[in-house]
């Protein structure tokens, strides 16, 4: 027997203007405009189903219909709303600045509150709660407490970076080789709640975040971008990304970075991450540009002009897509990796890198791992 | 009949029958009432289109055809229910023949994708709708594309070299030179009358377009914009008439005129310190393209001719509006957020250039009568004549009933003022039925090509108009 859904008043209050300003232009469904970097908009429509209920416009239409009393099957709504990568392309392509992705997120909140969840989402949420994070954390030297007072660098790795094969361990060795003493903002396996927020559990995710930072010791450098965005959304404005920290150090003359001369350094092809797209409350709006410029200065990329594309299609790592629709998520990954097979695919976000690597079509690594493997960092003594 | 029942036997096709998915197929961008489809089929090739047509015929259910859904006349709104054919999945470029100067595409190809494919060859097409990133070629030719006329290229239909169309009985027709087996598309006309024209602007009333041949045009070496200000619509109308009479349009790819209220609103939004007394009463704007010397020469001649009619260059409006409109294609939608209302109704008609002042006066009358709405008037300049656009901004949540009444009233007033229904779809259905001889021929064509009235009933005022619904709920 089908269930129906009633939307709470807060959704209308928060998004009512969006629902009635939509001009049905369909930019968020499909649009091609090369000069703007738009070459189709929605990875879910391209690789899962072309049904418009999965699109940003679909979320707007659905929310409006529900607010106006149309009886829609709640399970159908849930299946569509949770089969979204939450990449935000529908918002960055909207010509009048509407927020279909945020409306999709709000619908996730409503569905969660009504306990209408697709089975894979329910299972994923259960696993996150049970083990305290999105992935199994790997023990290693990197999460030992700071060895000495006067820590020079505080780091929050995040679930994806701590996972097996993630960048936390090699990055720690790379930084320590440069003379940094690391203070890992980590109790061993604490999650900031970002994966729960993606699944619509905003309040629960906020509690995890607040619990993590209860001692007021905000981490300074965050490796995972979903973590970084979640922490920033919670008011922690002082957190920074690795590219920003590194680029500032290089620009300020306190750090020096060179390619290692004892390994063959491949040519790099950068892959955009949705978590870095310019959206409200996101800290890392220019990280991709900074990373691109840094790698260009090192001379390892030759397609710097094409990156980043603010409308690049999602690789399928985010939003719960790998759990909800694993085959579609794999197709998204394969599509992102197509072409330029001779170059090493590098993406700034560890979760994207892990997902792309699972597609098995080519070698992929994350930015931090690339740095750790192919570069040497040194601290530059400055006059006091 | 339920969508699931209608879909029995069509399982190999991509079908949507879940009500959540059907919401997006209820309407286009217009204030024409939404419809309620039972099933959507998204064919991948012409054989699948034929399968759906045959099924609709057997079940005697209506069949509507949709491209990008960005039109403003309700042609895709399924008022009589039934099946919607979503042609966006047929998005292949079938043939690019540089020697013949022809590109043949499936109807779901978006203009953005087409231009991307043509650019490396130094080619483009004559008219690109302002909704180009999402608009499909099939939708544009079927609905005669948003009044996006051109002084150089006239109208969307004039850019079409031929069509492939599936008729209601399954006949697969190729028009123009391609009617002759093996000849292919290179001429709009075969022996006898222009069969291509029957299907242009028909919104699938007579057949389903499954391929479109467009003439290629070399990309211009230089582009430039020019905005001229005039005291009012009368002077601007005389100027435009003179421009067209002197054929000063050979390098003008797009030109548009904006009444004083629109110029005022745009300027005061962008430059609040602007001295209102300096604002023109009407602006005519040109997007020129060609080789550098020719563009520069035409620019000079346009400025001289404007001076003869009391006009002069007005660069501020070019900077804050027209240049952005032409160089940033998604800027078209800036109107929706620009005013405080939620949506915009657009009513397109045609008029002779010397009636520009009457057109603006008619809009002024409507503005006074329906002062709750925000009204704007603009024209698109063609090689001959104008397409007149009336824009009415409204709040869809509160004003749905009155906006439809107001727009219907404006349509009547425009015809009374000498304007001609231009857009197809359902917006002008009442006025088309009043054109008795014309309407009678349309009805006879319909009877011959679609005797069961299956295809897009209600469009062009033909067949059972069905009933619309309210948007959203």
Interface residues (C-beta under 8 A of the other chain):
Chain A: X16 X17 X20 X21 X23 X24 X25 X26 X27 X29 X30 X31 X32 X33 X34 X35 X36 X38 X39 X50 X51 X52 X53 X55 X57 X58 X61 X62 X64 X65 X67 X68 X69 X70 X72 X73 X76 X77 X80 X93 X95 X96 X97
Chain B: X14 X16 X18 X19 X20 X21 X23 X24 X25 X27 X28 X29 X42 X68 X69 X70 X88 X89 X110 X111 X112 X113 X115 X116 X119 X131 X132 X133 X134 X329 X330 X331 X332 X333 X334 X336 X337 X342 X343 X344 X395 X396 X397 X472 X473
